[in-house]
Amino acid sequence: MTDRPALRRREPAVAPEASAASHLRFIRETMERTGTFTAVPGWGGVAMGATAFVAAAVAARQPTVADWLTVWTAEALVGLLIGAWATVLKARRGGAALLSGQGRKFLLGLLPALLVGVALTLAVYGYDLAPGTYAREAPLATVSRHLLPGVWLLTYGAGVLAAGAFSIRPVPLMGSLFMLLGALALLAPPAWGDAFMAAGFGGLHVVFGVLIARNHGG
């Protein structure tokens, strides 16, 4: 009895268009996983810095820690909206994905530090609201005005530094400088807090925003 040759399974035919689309999708997904997130806004960062300068000038004139915190909370929301809007616009122009690949890693690197900053803000301000504190009698000497500028600069810088591992080279450098300013702010007199905030959220955003806009697109 002779052995019959094994029958080969015939693979279903794939249309050339489908094969090409599959290859293109594979290449795009590979580039997203291994590339850098380039949708960091340049001119959007400059706009964030400009609003921070205004907020620092207004906050320095506030008579109570509650009013001071209100100014900086409003500035944080304005800066967040400007940054998010500018990032979405730049991502659309460049075809970068925000919720997958390096864009997702960038956001996941940034958000935890920002959430830590929110938690520490609530804890520090809650201490000032406790009975027996002097939040209204001596606003420049409160725990909030002493600690929060440094805390905000440090946590924001830590988030930017972590996110910058998946982004263009200026981003982690900017995060490191934010952290340096935050450490100095914690050691400085409370009355200098708004100046450090202006230097960080104003000056660093403007300087690096211009650098990013010129070298990596607006």
C-alpha positions as CSV (number, residue, x, y, z in Angstrom):
1,M,0.0,0.0,0.0
2,T,1.5,3.3,-1.1
3,D,1.5,6.4,1.1
4,R,-0.6,9.2,-0.3
5,P,1.1,12.6,-0.2
6,A,-0.3,14.8,2.6
7,L,-2.9,17.2,1.5
8,R,-1.9,20.8,2.0
9,R,-4.4,23.2,3.5
10,R,-5.0,26.0,1.1
11,E,-4.9,29.4,2.8
12,P,-7.7,31.8,2.0
13,A,-6.8,34.4,-0.5
14,V,-6.2,37.9,0.9
15,A,-7.0,40.9,-1.2
16,P,-3.9,43.0,-1.9
17,E,-5.7,46.1,-0.5
18,A,-6.4,44.3,2.8
19,S,-2.8,43.1,3.1
20,A,-1.4,46.6,2.5
21,A,-3.8,48.1,5.0
22,S,-2.7,45.5,7.6
23,H,0.9,46.2,7.0
24,L,0.4,49.9,7.3
25,R,-1.5,49.5,10.5
26,F,1.2,47.3,12.0
27,I,3.9,49.9,11.0
28,R,1.9,52.7,12.6
29,E,1.2,50.8,15.8
30,T,4.9,49.9,16.0
31,M,6.0,53.5,15.6
32,E,3.5,54.7,18.2
33,R,5.0,52.2,20.7
34,T,8.6,53.0,20.0
35,G,8.6,56.6,19.1
36,T,8.2,59.8,21.1
37,F,5.1,61.9,21.9
38,T,5.6,65.1,19.9
39,A,2.3,66.8,20.5
40,V,3.6,68.8,23.5
41,P,2.3,72.3,22.8
42,G,4.8,75.1,22.2
43,W,2.7,78.3,21.9
44,G,0.2,76.7,24.2
45,G,2.9,76.5,26.9
46,V,3.7,80.2,26.2
47,A,0.0,81.0,26.8
48,M,0.0,79.0,30.0
49,G,3.0,81.0,31.2
50,A,1.4,84.3,30.4
51,T,-1.7,83.5,32.5
52,A,0.6,82.3,35.4
53,F,2.3,85.7,35.4
54,V,-1.0,87.4,35.8
55,A,-2.1,85.0,38.5
56,A,1.1,85.5,40.5
57,A,0.6,89.3,40.5
58,V,-3.1,88.9,41.6
59,A,-2.4,86.2,44.2
60,A,0.3,88.3,45.9
61,R,-2.3,91.0,46.7
62,Q,-4.8,88.7,48.4
63,P,-5.4,89.3,52.1
64,T,-6.3,85.8,53.1
65,V,-5.0,82.3,52.3
66,A,-8.5,81.4,51.1
67,D,-8.5,84.2,48.5
68,W,-4.9,83.3,47.5
69,L,-5.8,79.7,47.0
70,T,-8.8,80.6,44.9
71,V,-6.6,82.6,42.6
72,W,-4.2,79.8,42.1
73,T,-6.9,77.2,41.7
74,A,-8.5,79.2,39.0
75,E,-5.1,79.6,37.3
76,A,-4.6,75.8,37.5
77,L,-7.9,75.2,35.7
78,V,-7.2,77.8,33.1
79,G,-3.7,76.4,32.5
80,L,-5.1,72.9,32.3
81,L,-7.7,73.9,29.7
82,I,-5.2,75.8,27.6
83,G,-2.7,72.9,27.7
84,A,-5.3,70.3,26.8
85,W,-6.7,72.3,24.0
86,A,-3.3,73.1,22.5
87,T,-2.2,69.5,22.8
88,V,-5.3,68.2,21.0
89,L,-4.8,70.7,18.2
90,K,-1.2,69.8,17.7
91,A,-1.9,66.1,17.9
92,R,-4.5,66.4,15.2
93,R,-2.2,68.4,12.9
94,G,0.6,65.9,13.4
95,G,-1.5,62.7,13.4
96,A,-0.3,61.7,16.9
97,A,-2.5,59.5,19.0
98,L,-3.4,60.8,22.4
99,L,-5.0,57.8,24.1
100,S,-2.8,55.1,22.7
101,G,0.9,54.4,22.2
102,Q,3.3,57.1,23.5
103,G,0.4,59.5,24.0
104,R,-1.1,57.2,26.5
105,K,2.2,56.7,28.3
106,F,2.7,60.5,28.4
107,L,-0.6,61.0,30.1
108,L,-0.1,58.1,32.5
109,G,3.3,59.6,33.5
110,L,1.8,63.0,34.1
111,L,-1.5,62.3,35.9
112,P,-0.3,60.5,39.1
113,A,1.9,63.4,40.2
114,L,-0.9,65.9,39.5
115,L,-3.3,63.8,41.7
116,V,-0.8,63.7,44.5
117,G,-0.5,67.5,44.2
118,V,-4.3,67.8,44.6
119,A,-4.3,65.5,47.7
120,L,-1.5,67.4,49.4
121,T,-3.2,70.7,48.7
122,L,-6.4,69.5,50.4
123,A,-4.4,68.2,53.4
124,V,-2.2,71.3,53.8
125,Y,-5.2,73.7,53.5
126,G,-7.2,71.6,55.8
127,Y,-4.6,72.2,58.5
128,D,-4.9,75.9,58.1
129,L,-8.6,75.7,58.5
130,A,-8.3,73.8,61.8
131,P,-9.3,75.6,65.0
132,G,-6.5,77.7,66.5
133,T,-4.6,78.4,63.3
134,Y,-3.9,81.9,62.0
135,A,-4.8,81.7,58.4
136,R,-6.6,85.1,58.3
137,E,-4.5,87.0,60.9
138,A,-1.1,86.3,59.2
139,P,-1.7,85.0,55.7
140,L,1.9,85.1,54.6
141,A,2.9,82.9,57.5
142,T,0.3,80.2,57.1
143,V,1.2,76.6,56.3
144,S,-0.5,76.8,52.9
145,R,1.4,79.8,51.7
146,H,4.6,78.4,53.0
147,L,4.4,74.9,51.6
148,L,2.0,74.8,48.7
149,P,4.1,76.7,46.1
150,G,6.9,74.2,46.7
151,V,4.5,71.3,46.7
152,W,2.9,72.4,43.4
153,L,6.2,73.0,41.6
154,L,7.6,69.7,42.8
155,T,4.6,67.6,41.9
156,Y,4.1,69.2,38.6
157,G,7.8,68.9,37.8
158,A,7.7,65.2,38.8
159,G,4.8,64.6,36.5
160,V,6.4,66.4,33.6
161,L,9.7,64.6,34.2
162,A,8.0,61.2,34.2
163,A,5.9,62.0,31.1
164,G,9.0,63.4,29.4
165,A,10.5,59.9,29.3
166,F,8.1,59.3,26.3
167,S,8.4,62.8,24.8
168,I,10.8,65.2,23.2
169,R,14.1,66.1,24.9
170,P,13.1,69.5,26.3
171,V,10.2,68.1,28.3
172,P,12.2,66.1,31.0
173,L,14.6,69.0,31.3
174,M,11.7,71.4,32.0
175,G,10.4,68.9,34.6
176,S,13.7,68.8,36.4
177,L,13.9,72.6,36.6
178,F,10.4,72.7,38.0
179,M,11.5,70.3,40.8
180,L,14.6,72.4,41.5
181,L,12.4,75.5,41.9
182,G,10.0,73.6,44.1
183,A,12.8,72.5,46.4
184,L,14.1,76.1,46.7
185,A,10.6,77.4,47.3
186,L,10.2,75.1,50.3
187,L,13.4,76.5,51.8
188,A,12.6,80.1,51.1
189,P,10.5,82.6,53.2
190,P,6.8,82.2,52.7
191,A,6.5,85.7,51.1
192,W,8.6,84.5,48.2
193,G,6.1,81.8,47.2
194,D,4.3,83.8,44.4
195,A,7.7,84.8,42.9
196,F,8.7,81.1,42.7
197,M,5.3,80.3,41.2
198,A,5.8,83.1,38.6
199,A,9.3,81.8,37.8
200,G,8.1,78.2,37.4
201,F,4.6,78.2,35.9
202,G,5.3,81.5,34.2
203,G,8.9,81.7,33.2
204,L,9.7,78.0,32.5
205,H,6.5,77.6,30.5
206,V,7.3,80.6,28.3
207,V,11.0,79.7,27.7
208,F,10.4,76.1,27.0
209,G,7.2,76.8,25.0
210,V,9.2,79.0,22.7
211,L,12.0,76.4,22.3
212,I,9.4,73.7,21.6
213,A,7.5,75.8,19.1
214,R,10.7,76.7,17.2
215,N,12.3,73.3,17.2
216,H,9.3,70.9,17.3
217,G,6.4,72.8,15.9
218,G,3.8,75.0,17.6
